[in-house]
């Protein structure tokens, strides 16, 4: 763990088998492993995290949004997102894995995308199936730790679990899987610190601004400009809690030539000043 600013950064580290890029663990075990301060600290990781709530209730913060969790809630936190572990009395299966560990499967690509939805509600008819898939993965994980066997079966079981999850309905509009919208997301991730001009994004991916807005509205109910500004605001939030950079320096990093313009932008997008948010 490396601390930077007010957020802890965790790199993947398997305590059971050092070179294995997967860990399957209950949240209760994780709670015994770390101090209360570590468990409640806002942090980010360089690996994927799946949380399947099987009993009780909790709240999990991901990218500054609180997600209420109850039995049947499944969360996916992709690398780089900011989170706080589930609180409350929830019983939670956790599957942690590096980006390189799962088998390459087209069907899991939208799920593992950094733009994918965080929260899914597993339908009651599917809960036993998903829980069993996690338990099978956990059983094979324990066997692998003890025997040091090849990881082929572990990879395939993880792939099967991810495919099952990917076909579940997400808690957002399914048009998020639109390949045109994904191209916009990829360009936004590359360029949000360079430009906030929606017309430039449309030109870069080969659409008119009207077409891009139509694609974004279908996927999210928001215009391209609203999504661009929201992504810049999210990065500003991450930098405010993840670094000790001044508000002016963060604004400059995000393409604002004047600190006052960044402060006005941030206040408009979030309802409060950068300094108030950091505190």
N, C-alpha and C positions, 0 to 999 in steps of 0.2 A: 504494500500500500504506500502511495506517495501522496502527501498532502500538498495542495496548492490553493492558496487563498482560504476560502471557507468550505471547500468541497474536497472530499477524499477521492482519489483516483485509484481504482483497483485493477491491476492486471490479473489475468487468469493464472491461478495457482492451485493445482489439485493436491490436497494434503494426503490423499490416499495412494496416488500413483503419479509421480511428478511429471512424467512425459505424456500423460493421457489428457487429451483436450476435451474431456467431458467429466462432469460430476453430477450425480443425482443424489439429492440430500433433502431431508425434511427441514422446514424452517425451524422447528424446535431444536434440532441439532446445531444449526447455525447460531441460534441464540445462545447456546451453551459455549460456543467456540469463541465468541467475541464479547467485548464489554458493552454495556448499555450505551455508552457514548458512541461507539463505533456503529452499533445497530441503528441508532436514531439519526446518525449524521447523513446529511445529503451527500450523495456520491455519484460517480459515474464509473463505468467499466469499459474494458475493451473486448468484452465477450457478450454473447447472447444470454438472456435469462428468461425462462418460462416459469410462471407461478400458477399452479392449479390449486384453488381453494376447495377443500373437501368438507370442512366443518367450521363452525364459528363465523365470525365476521371481522373485518379489518378495513383499514383505509391505506392505500398505497399511493404515494405521490410520484408521478412520472412527468418530467418536464413541466413542473409547477402546476400540474393539474391533479387534484385529488380524485382517485378512483375508488368508490366504495366496493368492497369485495364481500361476497357471500358464497355459499356452496354452489359450485358450477361456474364461478368466475375464473377466466383464464387470461393472464396478462403475458404479453411478450414485450420485453424491453431490449431493444437493439443496442449495439455498442455505441457509446457516445452520449446516449440519453442520460439525463440527470434523474435520480430517483432517491426515494427513502423507502426502506423495506417495510412490509406490512406491519401495522401495529395491531392492537386488539388481541383477541383470543383465537384467531383463525388457525386452523390446521392446514398447512400448505406443503404440497410437493414442489420442489424446485429442481429444474433441469438447467444446468449451466454448461455452455459449450462455446468453444472458439469458432470463429467464422469458417475456419478450414476443416472442422471436424465432420460436419454432415456430408453425406454423399451429394454430388451435384444433381439435383432434380428440378426440372422445369416447374413442376407443380408447387414447389416450396419457395420459389424465387419471390413472389409477391409477399409472402409471409415474412421472409427474412430481410426484406427491403428495409432500409432505414426510414422509409416513408410510410411503412405499413401501420395499421391500427394497433393501438396498445391493448385494448380491452375487447374480449369476446365473452359472450355468455353461452356456455355449453348447454344446449337443450337437454331437458331431463332424459329423453330417450337416448341421448348420446353420452351422458355422464359416465355410465358404467363402462362404456367402450373406451373412452379417453382415459379414465382412471386405470383401467386394466392395462392399457398400452404403456402408461407411465410406470406401473408396477412391474411389468415385464422388463422394461428398460432398466429399472432399478435393480431387479434381481440379477440380470446379466452383468450390470455394472459391478455389483458386489462380487460376482464370480470372477470377473476379469481382474479385479484388484487382488484377489487371493491367488489366482493362477497365472497372471501375467500372460494370458493367451493373446493371440492376434485380435485386433479390434474390429474385424470385418462385421461380425454379427452386431456389435454395439452400433456401428455406423448405420447398418440397415434398419435396426430397431428404432434409432433416432429418426431416420428418414421416414419410416412408416408413421411414427408419431406426428411428425411435422406435416405429412400429407393429410393425415386425419384432421389436424387442426386447420390446415389451409382450406379445407372444404367446408368448415363451419361458417355460419353467417357471422359477420363482424358487426360490431355495434355502430358502424357507419355505413354509408351508402356503398353497395357492391361495385359501383362504377369506379371506385378507387383503383380497380384492376385494369382500367382502360389504359392501353399502351400509350396513347397520345398524352394522357395526363401524366403518366410515368416519365415520359420524355421531358415534359415541363418540370417535373419535380427534380429530375437529374440536373437540368440546366440551372434551376433555382439553387440547388445545393452547391453548384460550382461558382455561381455568380452573385449570390445575394449580398456579398460585401463590396461588389463592384458597381452594381446598378440596381435601382429600384423601379426602373422604367418598364412597365408591362409591355409596351410596344417593342422594346428591344428583345425581350424574351420571346415574343411571338416571332420576330424575324429570325432569331437564332435557331429556332426549331422548325421553321418553315411554314408558319401559319399566319393568317391575318390576326390582328388583335381581336376582332369580333369572334373569330373561330376559337381562339384561345380562351376568351371569356366564356364562351358557350361550353367548352370542354370542362373548365374549372367549375362552372355553375352546376353542371351535371354531376360532377364528382363530389362536390363539397357544399354546394349552395352559396359559394362565395366567388367573387370576381378574382381574376389573376392578380390585380393590384392588392387586394386585401390579403391574399395568400403570401405575396412577396413581403408585404409589411409585417405580417405575422411571423414569418421566418426570421426577419431581421430582429424583431422584438424578442423572439425566443433566444437568439444567439446573444443578444445584449443581456438578457437575464442570466444566461449561462456564464457569461464573462463576469458579470457583476458578483456572482457568488463563487465562481471558480478561480478567479484571479484577484490580485490586489491592484490591478490597473485602475487609474483614475477614470471618472466618467468621460472626461474629454478624450483620453487615450482610447477608450472603448469606442466612442463615437467615431474617431478618426479611423480605427481599424475597420469599422463597418461602413466607411465611405462618406461620413459626414465631415464637411470641411470646417464647420463651426460647431463648437460645443453647445451653443444655445439651440442650434437646429436639432441636434441629437436629443437634448433634454425635452424640447417641445414634441418631437416625434415619440419618444418613449412615454411621455406623460399622456399623449393622445391615445397610444395603443394600449397602455396598461392601467391608466387611471391614477398613476402616481409617479413621482420623480425617481430617477435612478438612485439617488442617495437614500430615499425612503425605502425603495425595494431592497437595496443591499442590507440596510439595517434590519 
